[in-house]
Amino acid sequence: MSSDWDYEEEYAPNISRNGFTCRGDRFYVVVDGNQHEREDAQQLYKLLTYTPPPPTLTKKGTVAKRQPAPHKDHAAHFYCAQLIHYGLKPLKTREPAKKKLLAAFGTGQTLSVPASILQLEITMKEEWKKANEVADKKYREEALERDRRERAERQERDIQEKERREKHEERQKTMMKDFFGVFDAATIVDSDEDEDEPNAPRLTNAQMRKEIASLSDDQMCKLLYKLLADVPEVEDVVKNEIEKARAQARKAKAKTKAGPSQNRKALSVTQWKGSYTVYAPKLADHWGDAEGPLELEVYPSAKSSHLWATFNFGVISGVIRSSDAPPKAVGDKIHFDWRGRESGEGVMTFSDYNKGAITFLGDGKIHARMTGDLCGKFELFGKQCAVKKNTGDPVKKVSEWKHDWRGINWASYNAASQERWGKWGGERKIESPAYSDTSEENPGSDDDEENELDVWNFAM
C-alpha cells in the first residue's frame, strides 16, 4: 500500500544475516541494543577530524559569556557499528574505534564499503521486499475475511435485535391492552414518530383545515416555530392570537373556580389521589429495569394549589411538583416539573428540561408525558390501584416529598459528587419554600405555611 509519500507498509519481519539486519529500506547494525545505519564516508570523516573552534570573543577581545553549544560526540556503539559497516573489526571503546576508522581513511581521505557488504545489502533488501509482498497479500486477505465476518456478525445482531424489539413491542401492546382495556394499544407510539405517507397528493383547503384540526399540541408548536422562523410577517398575527388565548384562558380559569363545565365530568380528590400502577413502554425499550409495573403516588398540597407526587421508574426516581392546580374534571391536563436521582450511583437531576404533563382520564386512569436529562422523552400510562393500602399519612408524605424536592439542588449535587470521590463535600443545602402565584386573586404559595411550621410536622 502506498501513499502520497510513497510509503510502503511493512508486514514482513526483519531479516538478519552476518551481523546485519534489514527491514524495508533500512540496512543497519545492532550494537548493545542500538540500531545504526551506515554513515556517509564524507560525514564520518568530519566527525572523526572535528576540532573545537576557539572561544567567541567580545568586541573588546575578551571571552564572551555566551558561547556556542559544545559539540556532542556520538556514543561508542555508533563508531563500533561504523567499523562493521565498512568491513573493519569492531571495537567497543569510542576513542580506539575512532582512531581505527580514521586510519582506514588513509592519506586519500576516502573510505569504501566492501563489495561483499554492498551485495549483501542488495540481496537482503530484495529478499525482504518479496517477503513483504507475500505478507502484505496475506494481511489483505485476512482483513477482507475479518470484514466479511464482522459484517455477517453485525447483520446477525441486527436481525436478533429487530426480533427482540418486535417481541418486546408486541408484549408491551398486549400488556397495555389487557391492563387498560379501553385504551388503544396504538396510543403508546409517540405522535412525533408518525411518518408521512409517501407520494401523498396535494391537499385541498378543506382537507388542510381538517388535517390542521387533527394536529397535536406538540405538532402545532413545531409548525408555529417554523412559520415564525421562515415567514416574518407571521409574528404579528401570532402575537395577537397569543393575547386572545391568554384572555380566554383567564376567563376559563375563572369559570373553573365556580365549578366544572357542564360537558365535563367532575373529578373529586378521592377519585385521583393515591397510588398508581404505571407502565412506560418507551422507557422500557432502553432500560430493562423500567419494564414495570412501575410506581406513582399522587396527593394534593396543603391548600390544594399544587399536586405533589413521588415516582419510581426503575432507572429514575424522584418527586413531581405541578405548576397547575390539581384536576377538577375528567380530561384536565396538569403540567409539572420534577427532580430525581438515577438508580445507579444516585446522581441528581433537576434541570429545566425535567418537565411533563399528566392527564386525568377518569375511572382511575392517567396518561402522562415526561422529559428529562437522564431519560429523554417518554410516555407513561397508569391505573389507580384497585385496593387502597394503608401506606401512611398523606400529609406527612407530602411534607417529606417537599423536603426531598428542596434537597435536590446544585449545592447538594456538588457535595454528593465530592463524597463519591471520598472527599467531604460540605453540608447539604435545603432550599427555602418556593414562591408561586397560584391565582390572580390569592397570590402566594401553599409552601409558605412551612415558614412557620417544621417541615416534618406539616399540617394539612
C-alpha positions, 0 to 999 in steps of 0.5 A: 500500500502506498501513499502520497509519500510513497510509503510502503507498509511493512508486514514482513519481519526483519531479516538478519544475516552476518551481523546485519539486519534489514527491514524495508529500506533500512540496512543497519547494525545492532550494537548493545541494543542500538540500531545504526545505519551506515554513515556517509564516508564524507560525514564520518570523516568530519566527525572523526577530524572535528576540532573545537573552534576557539572561544567567541570573543567580545568586541573588546577581545575578551571571552564572551559569556555566551558561547556556542553549544559544545559539540556532542560526540556520538556514543561508542556503539555508533563508531563500533557499528561504523567499523562493521559497516565498512568491513573493519573489526569492531571495537567497543571503546569510542576513542580506539574505534575512532582512531581505527576508522580514521586510519582506514581513511588513509592519506586519500581521505576516502573510505569504501564499503566492501563489495561483499557488504554492498551485495549483501545489502542488495540481496537482503533488501530484495529478499525482504521486499518479496517477503513483504509482498507475500505478507502484505497479500496475506494481511489483505486477505485476512482483513477482507475475511475479518470484514466479511465476518464482522459484517455477517456478525453485525447483520446477525445482531441486527436481525436478533435485535429487530426480533427482540424489539418486535417481541418486546413491542408486541408484549408491551401492546398486549400488556397495555391492552389487557391492563387498560382495556379501553385504551388503544394499544396504538396510543403508546407510539409517540405522535412525533414518530408518525411518518408521512405517507409517501407520494401523498397528493396535494391537499385541498383547503378543506382537507388542510383545515381538517388535517390542521384540526387533527394536529397535536399540541406538540405538532402545532408548536413545531409548525408555529416555530417554523412559520415564525422562523421562515415567514416574518410577517407571521409574528404579528398575527401570532402575537395577537392570537397569543393575547386572545388565548391568554384572555380566554384562558383567564376567563376559563380559569375563572369559570373553573373556580365556580365549578366544572363545565357542564360537558365535563365530568367532575373529578373529586380528590378521592377519585385521583389521589393515591397510588398508581400502577404505571407502565412506560413502554418507551422507557422500557425499550432502553432500560430493562429495569423500567419494564414495570409495573412501575410506581406513582403516588399522587396527593394534593398540597396543603391548600390544594394549589399544587399536586405533589407526587413521588415516582419510581421508574426503575432507572429514575426516581424522584418527586413531581411538583405541578405548576397547575392546580390539581384536576377538577374534571375528567380530561384536565391536563396538569403540567409539572416539573420534577427532580430525581436521582438515577438508580445507579450511583444516585446522581441528581437531576433537576434541570429545566428540561425535567418537565411533563404533563399528566392527564386525568382520564377518569375511572382511575386512569392517567396518561402522562408525558415526561422529559428529562436529562437522564431519560429523554422523552417518554410516555407513561400510562397508569391505573389507580390501584384497585385496593387502597393500602394503608401506606401512611399519612398523606400529609406527612408524605407530602411534607417529606416529598417537599423536603426531598424536592428542596434537597435536590439542588446544585449545592447538594449535587456538588457535595454528593459528587465530592463524597463519591470521590471520598472527599467531604463535600460540605453540608447539604443545602435545603432550599427555602419554600418556593414562591408561586402565584397560584391565582390572580386573586390569592397570590402566594404559595401553599409552601409558605405555611412551612415558614412557620411550621417544621417541615416534618410536622406539616399540617394539612 
